[in-house]
């Protein structure tokens, strides 16, 4: 167990600051701490420099980068402005607008990376809510939660699902077919919980209409939608998702008729750095865990049936994803998922539970933090206020997801 000491200390220090960066006396953000942890893993001899290079999964980085470039061009074309304008145009009542925000957040996050959707969409939603005279907090909480729930539907919906797609071999279309009902039920639960909690704030309110149409670049928007459709088709029919995403991004750069620097400025480069550091830190920890033989001890506690293992994995996932965040937990879990009784099902359970776990607390997912930080000048979302909705939504959605996945297996379609 001595060989666990150094990597464990580095891991705990790194993830403490990742989970609660504002608690640190140093003015460093999450990507910075991931980089520091990666350097320490090499500098202290836990890993060699070559092992650190090998730990970085370039497939995930390429997939994430490709999707970010596509979303950047869609923003330049005015896609998110169109969505925001359409919400108020077709939602005449506060409750109906809540439905449309949840559907928009969920569906967009299924197509793109949910963190990126929240970055692009939150400021526009805030502007819309101010213009139509509605309280922002219920809608912002609904957006954060729906972006997490909707992202569970596809392998490109969030970073942890991208990891699952790379590690598991699940196909894009097949994964989406199984997870779509899970996500739809989750969005319905999200609406019911948020509406019941905030229904008094909606009493007597009406949605004021905005007549001014959004300023968009129609040719660029059409091009970006065309490329997005081609990329999604490529995900369904080709196995190499990273290549499809990067090829789509490259093609978009060629046909956009805009300076590439405009799109590159909107790519979240710090998130790519964050992932690079996480790969090294978690790989160093996994190397030490394997050397100490802890994988076998963990597996022994998971239960002797598929149903018991699915429940155990979900419970651990909800807790761990809120302690070290869902992306690191998926990285840590990946080496032993293949040793469970039915790995194919367990990858679905891991993707579902780690994603839905992000709704438990305000710091449970990066998407939540993005929404809260983007809105802090206009609306304050408190930890306790978020927790009231997050606890119920997380427990109900994880339970529903488990029921769906185990039902698939029971009737023999999975």
C-alpha positions, 0 to 999 in steps of 0.5 A, a space after each residue: 500500500 506504500 506505493 499508493 501514498 504519493 499518487 493518492 496525495 497528488 490525486 486528493 490535492 488536485 481534485 480538492 481544488 478542482 471541486 472547490 477552487 474558490 476555497 484555495 488561497 491561490 488564484 488558480 482555476 480548475 485547468 491550472 490544478 489539473 496541469 499541476 497535478 499532471 506535472 506532480 505525477 511525473 515529477 514525483 516518479 509516479 509516472 514517466 514522461 512517456 507514460 504521461 504522454 501515452 495517458 492522454 487520449 487524443 481521440 477524446 481531445 480531437 472529438 471535443 475540439 471538433 464539436 467545439 469548432 462546429 458550435 463556434 461557427 453556429 454561434 457566429 451564424 446566430 443559431 442560439 439567437 434564433 433559438 432564444 427568439 423562438 422560445 418567447 415567440 411560441 411560449 405565451 405563458 411562463 409554464 410553457 416557456 419553462 417547457 421550451 427552455 427544458 426542451 431546448 436545453 436538452 435537445 441542444 445538449 444532445 447534439 453538442 457538448 452540454 458545457 458549450 451549450 450553456 456557455 453560448 445559451 445562458 447569456 441569451 436566455 438571461 437577456 430574454 427573461 429580462 426583456 419579457 419580465 420573468 424571474 430568472 432563477 427557475 429557468 436557469 436551474 431548469 436549463 442547467 439540469 436539462 443540459 445535463 439530462 439531455 446530454 446523456 442521450 448521445 456519446 457527444 452530449 458531454 465529456 464523460 459520454 465521449 470517454 464512454 464512447 471511446 473506451 466502450 466501443 458503443 456505436 453512436 446511433 445504438 447508444 442514442 436509441 437506448 438512451 433517448 427514452 431515459 433522457 425524455 423521462 428525465 426532462 419530464 421529471 426536471 419540468 415537474 420538479 422545477 415547476 412544483 418548486 417555483 409555481 408560486 413565482 409564475 402566478 399572474 405573470 405573462 410573457 411579454 413579446 419581443 418584436 425585434 428579430 435577431 441579427 444573424 448571418 443566414 448563409 453561415 448558419 445554413 452552412 453550419 447546419 448542413 455540416 452538423 447534419 453531415 457530422 451526425 450522419 457520420 457518427 451514425 454510419 462511421 465508427 471513427 467519431 473523432 475523425 468525423 468531428 475533426 473532418 467536419 470542423 475542417 470542412 466548416 473552416 474551408 466553406 465558412 467564408 469567415 476568418 478561422 480566428 473568429 471561430 477559434 476564439 470561441 473554442 474553450 481551450 482551457 477545457 482541452 487543457 483540463 482534460 489533458 491534465 485529468 488524463 495524466 492524473 487519473 492514469 497515475 492513480 489507476 496505475 497505483 490502484 492496479 499495483 496495489 490490487 484494489 480493483 479486485 477488492 472493489 469488484 468484490 463489493 459490487 454484488 453478484 448479479 447484474 442488477 446488484 452491480 448496476 445499482 451499486 455502480 449508480 450509487 457510487 457514481 452519484 456520490 463520487 461524481 459529486 466528490 471528484 466530478 463526473 469526468 474524473 470518476 469515469 476515467 477512474 472507473 474505466 479500467 474495471 468496468 470491463 470486468 463486471 458481469 455485463 460490461 455492455 450494460 454497465 457502460 450505459 449505467 456509468 454514462 447515465 448515472 455519472 451524467 445525472 449525478 451532475 444535477 445533485 449539487 451546484 458543483 456537480 457538473 461544469 454545466 451548472 457552474 457555467 450557468 451560475 457564473 454567467 448569471 451571477 451579475 443578474 441572478 444569484 443561484 445559491 447552493 441550497 436553492 439548487 440542492 432543493 431541486 437537484 436532490 429530487 431530480 437526481 434521485 428520480 432520474 437515476 432510478 428511472 434510468 436504472 429501470 429502463 436499462 435493466 428492463 432493456 436487458 430483461 426483455 432481451 433487447 440489450 
